[in-house]
Amino acid sequence: MSNKPKLLLHICCVGCGVYVSQILKQDYKVILFFYNPNIWPEEEYKERMTEAEKIAKQFNLELIKGEYEHDKWLEAVRGHETDLEKGERCLICYRFRLKAAVAMAKKFNCDYLTTTLTTSPHKNAVAINEIGRELAIENNLKFLSQDFKKQDGFKKSAVLVKELNLYRQNYCGCEFSIRK
């Protein structure tokens, strides 16, 4: 039995999830949480979920699968469909997913939670960490504020994905992030 604190790791995709989970499991008992109702189309969501299942099995990590609630997510971002990337729509999306992560961390009696969202150079790590801390405090939890893209985290993630022959998407996930 490990005396390591339990940490719920919200994973947005397998590339970031596999890399960050390997770093964090040195100090925490990591539980993966895949909750990404922003992903579209549903086939893309299923592809990313399948990859998350692969890494959970390969690295002996518990994986909690959230519901695919794309309609609820669309309702949350309504009116922000044309926002630029890193704009208000993304902030709403971060909050939407992190609220679910907080609820799951409480349900599984985790000491900490964090997210792999900060691994991407296309995401606002400062905003993500602020939202995470705010939601954690409101729910008597601890949020592990990290910017996982630091120290070449994104590059290391990409290398690990290639080594493990994992799928890596070429857009954030929502139908609005596909636009040119």
Secondary structure, 3 states (H helix, E strand, C coil): CCCCCEEEEEECCHHHHHHHHHHHCCCCEEEEEECCCCCCCHHHHHHHHHHHHHHHHHCCCEEEECCCCHHHHHHHHCCCCCCCCCCHHHHHHHHHHHHHHHHHHHHCCCCEEEEHHHHCCCCCHHHHHHHHHHHHHHCCCEECCCCCCHHHHHHHHHHHHHHCCCCCCCCCCCCCCCCC
